[in-house]
Amino acid sequence: MNGKTILVTGGTSGIGKALAEHLVNTGHRVIITGRNQDRINQVAQTLGCTGYVADSANPAQLKQLAATLQSDNIRLDGLVLNAGVFYPGSILTTTEEAFDLTMNINTKGPWFTLQQLHPILNNPSSVVFVSSIAVTNAFASAAIYSASKAAFEAIARVANLEFAADGIRINAVRPGVTATEIQSKAGMTTEQQKALFASLDQTALGRVLSPDDQIGAIAFLLSDQSIAMRNAVLEVSGGYGL
């Protein structure tokens, strides 16, 4: 899988950043997106890739991203729909604002990213959606997050049919609990994070997952070795729930 051009949304932190670094180090042209220009510039310079501001919750920015890439004659061999948020809250207490924000970023965002970037996806090309084991495992206070990921998996199933003639394949990775900035952004204290991560000692893997643990599955789905796969889901959970 040498020399491909791959765009990673939410590439300034967590799984997206780790993946972008891996792809750069293995000889690919990498483009990352994020919401903060300064952060994008910092990460892009450190990794040796290109970065653009494109908030997944802002369709206008996604449209502008597509127009900019088209004007620069950039064609994509791979697209990783990684940008996402987690705002925990019970069904009874979650606000409409939290509901809309989660769905806008986790479901609407990848929908319109895929729609806008479709014209510059090569034939063949690979789209990888970073989903979550929350689609099939119930976690208290994660109903909206679970629904947002499940909703896009359903969208991807249809997109595989609609984009079949274009040589675009769409598959997903479902990470288990992975130690990234998403926990602190969700409002978890350091003590709460430590307790959560310690609970993962009971999995078959015996520890909490790291962003690097997710790279292999995503890189495989981006590679030509996955050319015959459509709507496949690779769970990378360390054996959670066995």
N, C-alpha and C positions, 0 to 999 in steps of 0.2 A: 504494500500500500504506500508506495513512495510517490511524492510529488503531487499529491492531491491538494485542492483548494477547499478548505473546510471552514464554515462559519459556526461559531459556538455562541449562543445567546447566554447572557448571564455569565460571561467569561472572566469576571474580575475577582471572583472569590469561589471558595468551595470546590465542588466537583468540576464546575466549568473551568476554573483557573487551572486545576491540576491536569485536566484533559488537554487544555490549550498548550500547556507547557510540554506535555508528552508529545503532542502532535508536532510542535515546532522542533523538538529534539529528535524526532524520527523523520525529519525532512519534508514536512508539509508546509504549505502556505496557509496561515491561520488568520482568521478575522474574528475578533471578539466584539460583543456588544455589552452595554451596561447603561446605567442611568446617570452616572456622575462622570463628567468629562475629565476632571482631575484624576480620579481613580482609574479611568480607562487609560489615560496617557501614561500613568505610572506603571500599570501592569503591562501595557503593550510595549513600553520601552524595556522593561525588565525581561520580558519573555522573547522579544524580537518578533512581534507580530503587529497587525494593524487593528485599530479599535475605532468603533463608532458609537455615538450616543443613540440608543434606540430603546426606549422604555416599552416593555411588552404590554403595558396598560395604555399605551398611547398610539392608536392606529395611524395618526398623522406622521409620527416619527418612524413607524415601520414603513410607511409608504415612501418617505423621504430616503430611508436606508436603501430600499430597493432601487429608487431612481438614481441614487449616487453610485451604487454598484454597477448598474446598467450603463451609466454614462462613462464609467471607468473600464467598461468592457470586461467585467469580472464574471466568470462562470463558476458555479459551485459544483463540486463533486460530492460534497457532504454538508449536511445541515444538522446541527445538534440543538434541539429545542430543550434547553436546560433551565432557562430562567424560571424561577418560581419563588413563592413565599409560603410561609406557614404562620397563621395567626390562630393559636389555640383558643377554643371557647366552647362551652357546652351548647347544646341545641337550644336550651331555654334562655341563655344569656347572651348569645352572639348577636351583635348589632347588624343592621342592614348594611351599614358602611363596611364592616369587616367581611360580610358575605360578598358584596359587590367587588371589593378590592381583590379578594382571593380568586374569584371567578374571572375577573378581568385579566389578571396576570397569569394564572395557571391554565385557563381554558381559552378565553378569548385571545390572549396574547399569542400562543402558539398557532391558533387558527389563522389569524391575520398575518403572522410572520410567514407561515407556509403559503398562504394565498399570494402575498406580495412578492415573495422570492421565487415562486414557481417559475416565472419566465426565465430565470437565470440558472435553474437547476439543469445540469447536464443529463444526457441520456447515454449511459445509466447514471443514477446518483442515489445516494442513501440519505434518508432522514431518520434520525434517532430521537425519540422522545424520552426524556428522563422523567419517569413516572414515580411510583412509590408502592411499597408493599401495603400501604394503607388502602389500596384499592381492594385488596382481598382479606386484609386483617383489620379488625376493629380496634381503634385506639380511642380512649375517652378524650373528649375535647378536640377531636380531629375530623368531625363530620364534614365540614365544608371542604377542608383540604382533601379528604378522601374523595368526595364527590367531584371536585375540580379535576383531579387526576383521572378518575374513571371516565368523566365526560370526554376528555380529549382522547383517551384510548378508543372510545366509541367513534369519535370523529376520524381517527387514523384508520380504523377498519374500513370506513367508506372511502376515504381518500386513496387507499390502496387500489380500490377498483377504479375510481375516477382517473387516477394518474397512471394506471397500468400501461397505457399506450405510450406514455412519455418516458418510460423506463425508470420511474421514480418508485423506490421501495421504502416503506415506512415500518419501522420496528421499534420496540421499546425496551428499556431497561428499568427494572423496579428495584431501586436501592432499598435496603433496610435502613435502620437508624444509623446515620453517618454523622460523625462529629465535624460540623462545619459552623460557619457563622449564623446559619439559619436558626439555631437554638437561641442564641443571644438576641437576634433580631425578633424572635418570637416573644421575648420578654422573660426568658428563663434566667434565673440567677445562676451564679457559678455553682452554688451548692446543689441546685436542682439539676443542673447539667451533670455534675459528678455522680449524683444518685442515678440518673438515667443511664449514663454510660456504664456505671458499675453493674447495673442490672443485666447488661449484655454479656457479662462474664458467664452467664448460664447457657448461652447459645453454643452450638457445636463448634463455632470458630473460637469462642472463649474470650471475645473482646468486642468492643465497639468498632464499627467499620470506620475507615478513613477515606477521604476522597480518592486516594491512590487505588483503593480496593475496587473502585468502580470503573477504572480506566480500561481494563482488559476487555470487558464485555462491550463497552461502547466502541472501542477501537475495532473490535471484531466486526460489529455491525456496520461500521463505516467501510470496512475492507471489502475487496472483491470476493472474499470467501463467503460472504453472506448474500451473494448475488441472487440466489434462488429463494431467499426468505422474505416473507410478507406477513405482517401483523404478528410476528413472533415476539414473545416476551421473555427476557432473560432476567430472572430474579437473582439479585446479588445481596443476600441478606445475612450471610454468615450462618445460615441454618436456623433463622428465627422461626419459632413455632413448630419445629420438628417434634 
